[in-house]
């Protein structure tokens, strides 16, 4: 699932960054590059991606709780 169109970041990369940084969106963004160009994916209503960054972090959190 595409999380950041500009940087080509997929959900799996966000999931790995979540393991290192928890739900710290700034650290995840810095680590992966997601949200550093046009910044659209930082907003839940972004229509350029499959899963905007905040939602990707929530999904990674939910998946890590199992």
C-alpha positions as CSV (number, residue, x, y, z in Angstrom):
1,X,0.0,0.0,0.0
2,X,1.4,3.4,-1.0
3,X,1.8,5.8,1.9
4,X,3.9,8.6,0.3
5,X,3.5,9.2,-3.5
6,X,6.4,11.7,-3.8
7,X,9.0,9.5,-2.1
8,X,7.5,6.1,-3.1
9,X,7.1,4.9,0.5
10,X,5.1,1.8,1.0
11,X,3.3,0.7,4.2
12,X,5.9,-2.0,5.0
13,X,8.5,0.7,5.4
14,X,6.3,2.6,7.8
15,X,5.6,-0.6,9.7
16,X,9.4,-1.2,10.2
17,X,9.9,2.5,11.2
18,X,7.0,2.1,13.7
19,X,9.0,-0.7,15.4
20,X,11.9,1.7,16.0
21,X,10.0,4.9,16.7
22,X,6.5,4.0,18.0
23,X,3.9,6.5,16.9
24,X,6.2,9.4,16.7
25,X,5.2,10.7,13.2
26,X,8.1,13.2,13.0
27,X,10.7,10.4,13.7
28,X,9.0,8.1,11.2
29,X,8.8,10.8,8.6
30,X,12.5,11.7,9.1
31,X,13.5,8.0,9.0
32,X,11.6,7.1,5.9
33,X,11.2,10.4,4.1
34,X,7.4,10.1,4.0
35,X,5.7,13.4,4.2
36,X,8.9,15.4,3.4
37,X,8.0,16.6,-0.1
38,X,4.4,17.8,-0.9
39,X,3.2,16.8,2.6
40,X,-0.2,15.6,1.3
41,X,0.3,12.2,2.9
42,X,0.5,13.8,6.3
43,X,-3.2,14.5,6.1
44,X,-5.8,11.8,6.5
45,X,-7.9,13.1,3.6
46,X,-5.0,12.8,1.1
47,X,-6.2,11.3,-2.2
48,X,-2.8,10.7,-3.7
49,X,-2.1,7.6,-1.7
50,X,-3.7,4.3,-0.5
51,X,-3.0,4.9,3.1
52,X,-2.0,8.4,4.5
53,X,0.9,8.4,7.0
54,X,-1.3,9.0,10.1
55,X,-3.5,6.1,9.2
56,X,-0.5,3.9,8.3
57,X,0.9,4.5,11.8
58,X,-2.4,3.7,13.4
59,X,-2.5,0.5,11.4
60,X,1.0,-0.5,12.4
61,X,0.1,0.2,16.0
62,X,-3.0,-2.0,15.8
63,X,-1.0,-4.8,14.1
64,X,1.7,-4.7,16.7
65,X,-0.7,-5.2,19.5
66,X,-1.5,-8.8,18.4
